[in-house]
Amino acid sequence: MAAALEELALTAVIRYEDEEADSYGTPRLTSLDRLSSDRARALATEACTAMKRTVVPATAIDALVSLKVFGPHESLELRASHFYPPAFSAALLADAGAKLAAGPLRDEVGADSCRLDLRHLDSYAVDSASTFEVDDAVSWDPTTGRLWVHVADVSAWMGPGEPLTTEALRRSCTLYLPTETITMLPMELARDGLSLDASNTHAHVSEEENAVLALSFGFVVAEDGTLIEQQVVPSLIRRPMRLTYELADALLAAGDDAATVAAAADAGFSADATATMAAELLGMEAAAARRRRKREEAGALFISLPQAEIKVADPTAERPKIGIAVLHSDTRAWELISELMVAAGALAGWFCAHHKIPVPFRGQEDFERVTQTELDSIAAGPARESARLRHATTSASSTEPAEHSALGLDAYVQVTSPIRRASDLLAHWQLKAFLRSPDALPFSAENMEEEVARVSTAARSSRSLENRSKKYWLYEYLRREGPRKVWSALTVRFPRNGDGKLVLCFIDELGSHLMVRTAGAIGLGVRVDVVVKIVEPRSGFCRAVATPSAAAPPEGDLSDVASDVTVTDNDGFTSSSDSLDALLGRPKAGADGLPVEQDDAVPGADVSSVSLGDVPEAR
């Protein structure tokens, strides 16, 4: 019976017909008639009837939480996804352990591997302190001005058709949820073998501890920003030095001053090493700036919007701890690394297009740009940044090279994250095979089309799952704060076909977006005070109102935004042992036990972050 209830509960998962619906569409709710068999329907009906409850997903969810089959914050989306169950099978873990013990494939190491030895150059891996798998690193040769982007050579460890790689392609990517990270490949293999700073890589390659296998993309940035002297090679590099974005920013800003030297010393670097790092990062930054100007001239968009990083500790508890940090992508270090990663993708795109290698090219059709006059009419900040993307088209993958309008590129292939993105791994297999023998590619154009279609579908599902998980925990955070909390926000965008009173707002403190209702028409870039009147994380329902900051509440009827919420608990909202519709009180539930009045609660990614597509698509 529990299995039937679980099946009924999972029909509450909202699926979207397309990416447009993911941002603005109306959700399609499934119910009892979607269960797999007559027996399942009968058991679910029997269980709900015995509880004297309506046969709807909400009843099943409540029952399963009471039975401790579900946790109080169970992710229905995860359970219904291709990532469930998230753990790797025992057979796959054993396979990963065997690969870790054996090391890279035999023909990938030694004198006959045809690897370019780049160990005379320092390499730097700039990432967050919590990153456990280092996909990429960068080097700069001050004598020639040549830049290198080194990428973990996953293809040196495994090929297409193996159980581990089949599972990696099925998963499509590493999934980053507020509650956990679900990796595309087993964590131990990724961390201790595939990563550029893996602890045991050198033992399989050389007696020197600093030897690491990589696929490297080399280029010189000409004065006009053009990439010249381009090169793609399997390489042997020195183990990269790990830098956080904060330390890299300090090195770029202050070089080897006392404070920076002290911070670098805390990270294990000597004063001499700190001076060298600062000089080389500044050299790379100058080249990246030339490249950035070149792309800007070609129509590239550079969007700087803060993003929320939501982390949940002890997610199975009744009241987990929710932490929200606001991350900024407009720092010098972030822009430097982003530009170099895009350059590597541009180089890979040019190389594969030139040699007619079928790989997952990323493309985006050209679109109408918002005029500077229009932009100048909107206050600088999130509203103006969002306006730049007003007419942006959706990016897509194909085996044919295509223009990527928002990146200002004629061809683009993602290649810098093969440990955590399946499309990159596909590209690596093709590139490595071509470099050995141009006539011996593992995937034909037709085969690659099939792989790209499968991986792209799974990747879209993964992005939706990440967005919905972030949305759930953002809503849970808002629920706990209650209607007493006033959030300072900026109006940033109107939904299509809106009435001028429904507007997407950016809440500074949360680094997140929320659709709110106003009593009257309001402009963009306006500072407002937002009050969340009703929010129900499980259903994704939210009602919020906004008034101009430092102003009295506007005139007008706000009864449709549930201004009569009764506050009866510490979280600020009426709670009940009854079903989800009882918890909400208003509005009334529909046939599936979930709210039907979702006009003010636009579902999808826009609640927690404005989707930028591939702008910028760096890491």
KAHUGI-V402861 format. One record per residue. N is the residue number from 0. RES is the residue in one letter. SS is DSSP state (H for helix, E for strand, C for the rest). BURIAL is + if it has 9 or more other ideal C-beta (glycine too) atoms within 8 Angstrom, else -. D_LAST is the distance of its C-alpha to the last C-alpha in whole Angstrom. Layout:
# KAHUGI-V402861
n: <N:N>
res: <RES:RES>
ss: <SS:SS>
burial: <BURIAL:BURIAL>
d_last: <D_LAST:D_LAST>
This chain:
# KAHUGI-V402861
n: <0:1:2:3:4:5:6:7:8:9:10:11:12:13:14:15:16:17:18:19:20:21:22:23:24:25:26:27:28:29:30:31:32:33:34:35:36:37:38:39:40:41:42:43:44:45:46:47:48:49:50:51:52:53:54:55:56:57:58:59:60:61:62:63:64:65:66:67:68:69:70:71:72:73:74:75:76:77:78:79:80:81:82:83:84:85:86:87:88:89:90:91:92:93:94:95:96:97:98:99:100:101:102:103:104:105:106:107:108:109:110:111:112:113:114:115:116:117:118:119:120:121:122:123:124:125:126:127:128:129:130:131:132:133:134:135:136:137:138:139:140:141:142:143:144:145:146:147:148:149:150:151:152:153:154:155:156:157:158:159:160:161:162:163:164:165:166:167:168:169:170:171:172:173:174:175:176:177:178:179:180:181:182:183:184:185:186:187:188:189:190:191:192:193:194:195:196:197:198:199:200:201:202:203:204:205:206:207:208:209:210:211:212:213:214:215:216:217:218:219:220:221:222:223:224:225:226:227:228:229:230:231:232:233:234:235:236:237:238:239:240:241:242:243:244:245:246:247:248:249:250:251:252:253:254:255:256:257:258:259:260:261:262:263:264:265:266:267:268:269:270:271:272:273:274:275:276:277:278:279:280:281:282:283:284:285:286:287:288:289:290:291:292:293:294:295:296:297:298:299:300:301:302:303:304:305:306:307:308:309:310:311:312:313:314:315:316:317:318:319:320:321:322:323:324:325:326:327:328:329:330:331:332:333:334:335:336:337:338:339:340:341:342:343:344:345:346:347:348:349:350:351:352:353:354:355:356:357:358:359:360:361:362:363:364:365:366:367:368:369:370:371:372:373:374:375:376:377:378:379:380:381:382:383:384:385:386:387:388:389:390:391:392:393:394:395:396:397:398:399:400:401:402:403:404:405:406:407:408:409:410:411:412:413:414:415:416:417:418:419:420:421:422:423:424:425:426:427:428:429:430:431:432:433:434:435:436:437:438:439:440:441:442:443:444:445:446:447:448:449:450:451:452:453:454:455:456:457:458:459:460:461:462:463:464:465:466:467:468:469:470:471:472:473:474:475:476:477:478:479:480:481:482:483:484:485:486:487:488:489:490:491:492:493:494:495:496:497:498:499:500:501:502:503:504:505:506:507:508:509:510:511:512:513:514:515:516:517:518:519:520:521:522:523:524:525:526:527:528:529:530:531:532:533:534:535:536:537:538:539:540:541:542:543:544:545:546:547:548:549:550:551:552:553:554:555:556:557:558:559:560:561:562:563:564:565:566:567:568:569:570:571:572:573:574:575:576:577:578:579:580:581:582:583:584:585:586:587:588:589:590:591:592:593:594:595:596:597:598:599:600:601:602:603:604:605:606:607:608:609:610:611:612:613:614:615:616:617:618>
res: <M:A:A:A:L:E:E:L:A:L:T:A:V:I:R:Y:E:D:E:E:A:D:S:Y:G:T:P:R:L:T:S:L:D:R:L:S:S:D:R:A:R:A:L:A:T:E:A:C:T:A:M:K:R:T:V:V:P:A:T:A:I:D:A:L:V:S:L:K:V:F:G:P:H:E:S:L:E:L:R:A:S:H:F:Y:P:P:A:F:S:A:A:L:L:A:D:A:G:A:K:L:A:A:G:P:L:R:D:E:V:G:A:D:S:C:R:L:D:L:R:H:L:D:S:Y:A:V:D:S:A:S:T:F:E:V:D:D:A:V:S:W:D:P:T:T:G:R:L:W:V:H:V:A:D:V:S:A:W:M:G:P:G:E:P:L:T:T:E:A:L:R:R:S:C:T:L:Y:L:P:T:E:T:I:T:M:L:P:M:E:L:A:R:D:G:L:S:L:D:A:S:N:T:H:A:H:V:S:E:E:E:N:A:V:L:A:L:S:F:G:F:V:V:A:E:D:G:T:L:I:E:Q:Q:V:V:P:S:L:I:R:R:P:M:R:L:T:Y:E:L:A:D:A:L:L:A:A:G:D:D:A:A:T:V:A:A:A:A:D:A:G:F:S:A:D:A:T:A:T:M:A:A:E:L:L:G:M:E:A:A:A:A:R:R:R:R:K:R:E:E:A:G:A:L:F:I:S:L:P:Q:A:E:I:K:V:A:D:P:T:A:E:R:P:K:I:G:I:A:V:L:H:S:D:T:R:A:W:E:L:I:S:E:L:M:V:A:A:G:A:L:A:G:W:F:C:A:H:H:K:I:P:V:P:F:R:G:Q:E:D:F:E:R:V:T:Q:T:E:L:D:S:I:A:A:G:P:A:R:E:S:A:R:L:R:H:A:T:T:S:A:S:S:T:E:P:A:E:H:S:A:L:G:L:D:A:Y:V:Q:V:T:S:P:I:R:R:A:S:D:L:L:A:H:W:Q:L:K:A:F:L:R:S:P:D:A:L:P:F:S:A:E:N:M:E:E:E:V:A:R:V:S:T:A:A:R:S:S:R:S:L:E:N:R:S:K:K:Y:W:L:Y:E:Y:L:R:R:E:G:P:R:K:V:W:S:A:L:T:V:R:F:P:R:N:G:D:G:K:L:V:L:C:F:I:D:E:L:G:S:H:L:M:V:R:T:A:G:A:I:G:L:G:V:R:V:D:V:V:V:K:I:V:E:P:R:S:G:F:C:R:A:V:A:T:P:S:A:A:A:P:P:E:G:D:L:S:D:V:A:S:D:V:T:V:T:D:N:D:G:F:T:S:S:S:D:S:L:D:A:L:L:G:R:P:K:A:G:A:D:G:L:P:V:E:Q:D:D:A:V:P:G:A:D:V:S:S:V:S:L:G:D:V:P:E:A:R>
ss: <C:H:H:H:H:H:H:H:H:H:C:C:C:C:E:C:C:C:H:H:H:H:H:H:C:C:C:E:C:C:C:H:H:H:C:C:C:H:H:H:H:H:H:H:H:H:H:H:H:H:C:C:C:C:C:C:H:H:H:H:H:H:H:H:H:H:C:C:C:C:C:C:C:C:C:H:H:H:H:C:C:C:C:C:C:C:C:C:C:H:H:H:H:H:H:H:H:H:H:H:H:H:C:C:C:H:H:H:C:C:H:H:H:C:C:E:E:C:C:C:C:C:C:E:E:E:C:C:C:C:C:C:C:C:C:E:E:E:E:E:E:C:C:C:C:E:E:E:E:E:E:E:C:H:H:H:C:C:C:C:C:C:H:H:H:H:H:H:H:H:H:C:E:C:E:E:C:C:C:C:E:E:C:C:C:C:H:H:H:H:H:H:H:H:C:C:C:C:C:C:H:H:H:H:H:C:C:C:C:C:E:E:E:E:E:E:E:E:E:E:E:C:C:C:C:C:E:E:E:E:E:E:E:E:E:E:E:E:C:C:E:E:E:C:H:H:H:H:H:H:H:H:H:H:C:C:C:H:H:H:H:H:H:H:H:H:C:C:C:C:H:H:H:H:H:H:H:H:H:H:H:H:H:H:H:H:H:H:H:H:H:H:H:H:H:H:H:C:C:C:C:C:C:C:C:C:E:E:E:E:E:E:E:C:C:C:C:C:C:C:E:E:E:E:E:E:E:C:C:C:C:H:H:H:H:H:H:H:H:H:H:H:H:H:H:H:H:H:H:H:H:H:H:H:C:C:C:C:C:C:E:E:E:E:C:C:C:C:C:C:C:H:H:H:H:H:C:C:C:C:C:H:H:H:H:H:H:C:C:C:C:C:C:C:C:E:E:E:C:C:C:C:C:E:H:H:H:C:E:C:C:C:E:C:C:C:C:C:C:C:E:H:H:H:H:H:H:H:H:H:H:H:H:H:H:H:C:C:C:C:C:C:C:C:H:H:H:H:H:H:H:H:H:H:H:H:H:H:H:H:H:H:H:H:H:H:H:H:H:H:H:H:H:H:H:H:H:H:H:H:H:C:C:C:C:C:E:E:E:E:E:E:E:E:C:C:C:C:C:C:C:E:E:E:E:E:E:H:H:H:C:E:E:E:E:E:E:C:C:C:C:C:C:C:C:C:E:E:E:E:E:E:E:E:E:E:C:C:C:C:E:E:E:E:E:E:E:E:C:C:C:C:C:C:C:C:C:C:H:H:H:C:C:C:C:C:C:C:C:C:C:C:C:C:C:C:C:C:C:H:H:H:H:H:C:C:C:C:E:C:C:C:C:C:E:C:C:C:C:C:C:C:C:C:H:H:H:C:C:C:C:C:C:C:C:C:C:C:C>
burial: <-:-:-:+:+:+:+:+:+:+:+:+:+:+:-:+:-:-:-:-:+:+:+:+:+:-:+:-:+:+:+:+:-:-:+:-:-:-:-:+:+:+:+:+:+:+:+:+:+:-:-:-:+:-:+:+:+:+:+:+:+:+:+:+:+:-:-:-:-:+:-:-:+:+:+:+:+:+:+:-:+:-:+:-:-:-:-:-:-:-:-:+:+:-:+:+:+:-:+:+:-:-:+:+:-:-:-:+:+:-:-:-:+:-:+:-:-:+:+:-:+:+:+:+:+:+:+:-:-:-:-:-:+:+:+:+:+:+:+:+:+:-:-:-:+:+:+:+:+:+:+:+:+:+:+:+:+:+:+:-:-:+:-:+:+:+:+:+:+:-:+:+:+:+:+:-:+:+:+:-:-:+:+:+:+:+:+:+:+:+:+:+:+:+:+:+:+:+:-:+:+:+:-:-:+:-:-:-:-:-:+:+:+:+:+:+:+:+:+:+:+:+:-:-:+:-:+:-:-:+:-:+:+:+:+:+:+:+:+:+:+:+:+:+:+:-:+:+:+:+:+:+:-:-:+:+:-:-:-:+:+:-:+:+:+:-:+:-:+:-:+:-:+:+:+:+:+:+:+:+:+:+:+:+:+:-:+:+:+:+:+:+:+:+:+:+:-:-:+:+:+:-:+:-:+:+:+:+:+:+:+:+:-:-:+:-:-:-:-:+:-:+:-:+:-:+:+:-:+:-:+:+:+:+:+:+:+:+:+:+:+:+:+:+:+:+:+:+:+:+:+:+:+:-:-:-:+:+:+:+:+:+:+:+:-:-:+:-:-:+:-:-:-:+:+:-:-:+:+:-:-:+:+:+:+:+:+:+:+:-:-:+:+:-:+:-:+:+:+:-:+:+:+:+:+:+:+:+:+:-:+:+:+:+:+:+:+:+:+:+:+:+:+:+:+:+:+:+:+:+:+:+:+:+:-:-:-:-:-:-:+:-:+:-:-:-:-:+:+:-:+:+:-:+:+:+:-:+:+:+:+:+:+:+:+:+:+:+:+:+:+:+:+:+:+:+:+:+:+:+:+:+:+:-:+:-:+:+:+:+:+:+:+:+:+:-:-:+:-:-:+:+:+:+:+:+:+:+:-:+:+:+:+:+:+:+:+:+:+:-:-:+:-:+:+:+:-:+:+:+:+:+:+:+:+:+:+:+:+:+:+:+:+:+:+:+:+:+:-:-:-:-:-:+:-:-:-:+:-:-:+:+:-:-:+:-:+:-:-:-:-:+:+:+:-:-:-:-:+:+:+:-:+:+:-:-:-:-:+:+:-:+:+:+:+:-:-:+:-:+:+:+:+:+:+:+:+:+:+:+:-:+:+:+:+:+:+:+:->
d_last: <45:42:40:41:40:37:37:38:36:33:34:33:29:29:27:26:28:25:22:24:26:23:23:27:29:31:31:33:34:36:39:42:42:39:40:40:44:47:47:44:45:49:47:45:48:50:48:47:51:52:50:52:48:47:45:42:38:39:42:40:37:40:42:39:38:42:42:39:37:35:33:34:30:30:27:28:25:24:27:27:24:23:22:25:26:23:25:25:28:30:31:27:27:30:28:25:27:29:26:25:29:29:26:24:26:30:29:25:27:30:32:32:28:28:25:24:25:23:24:26:22:21:17:15:12:11:10:12:15:15:12:15:13:11:9:9:11:13:17:19:23:25:28:26:23:21:17:16:12:13:11:13:16:16:19:21:22:22:23:23:26:26:26:23:21:23:22:18:18:21:18:15:12:12:14:14:17:19:21:19:16:17:16:15:17:20:19:21:20:17:17:21:20:17:15:15:17:19:23:25:23:25:28:27:27:29:31:29:27:24:24:20:20:17:16:16:15:17:19:21:20:24:25:25:21:21:20:22:23:20:20:19:20:20:21:22:20:21:20:17:18:16:15:15:13:17:19:16:18:21:21:20:23:26:25:28:30:31:29:26:28:29:25:24:27:26:23:25:25:29:30:30:26:25:27:25:22:22:24:21:18:21:21:17:17:20:19:16:18:20:17:16:20:20:18:19:23:21:21:17:17:15:15:15:16:16:15:17:16:19:20:23:26:28:27:31:33:35:33:30:28:26:23:21:19:18:15:15:12:15:15:16:13:10:11:12:9:7:10:10:7:8:12:11:10:13:15:15:16:19:20:20:22:24:25:25:23:22:18:16:16:14:17:18:21:23:24:26:25:27:29:29:32:31:28:31:33:30:29:26:24:22:25:24:20:21:24:22:20:24:24:21:21:19:16:17:17:19:21:22:20:20:19:16:18:16:14:17:17:19:17:13:12:9:9:7:7:11:12:10:10:13:13:11:14:16:15:16:19:20:19:21:24:24:24:27:29:28:30:29:26:25:25:27:26:28:26:23:23:24:21:19:21:21:18:17:20:19:15:17:19:16:15:18:19:16:18:21:21:20:22:25:24:24:28:29:28:30:33:34:34:36:38:39:36:35:32:31:29:28:29:26:27:30:29:31:34:35:38:36:37:34:31:27:27:24:25:24:25:23:20:21:23:26:29:32:36:38:41:41:39:37:35:31:30:32:32:34:35:33:35:34:37:36:33:33:30:31:32:29:32:32:35:34:36:36:38:38:37:40:43:45:44:44:47:47:47:44:46:43:40:42:43:46:44:46:44:45:43:41:38:39:40:43:42:44:45:45:42:39:41:44:41:40:44:43:42:44:42:42:43:40:40:37:38:38:38:34:35:33:31:28:26:23:19:21:23:20:17:18:15:14:13:10:11:9:6:4:0>
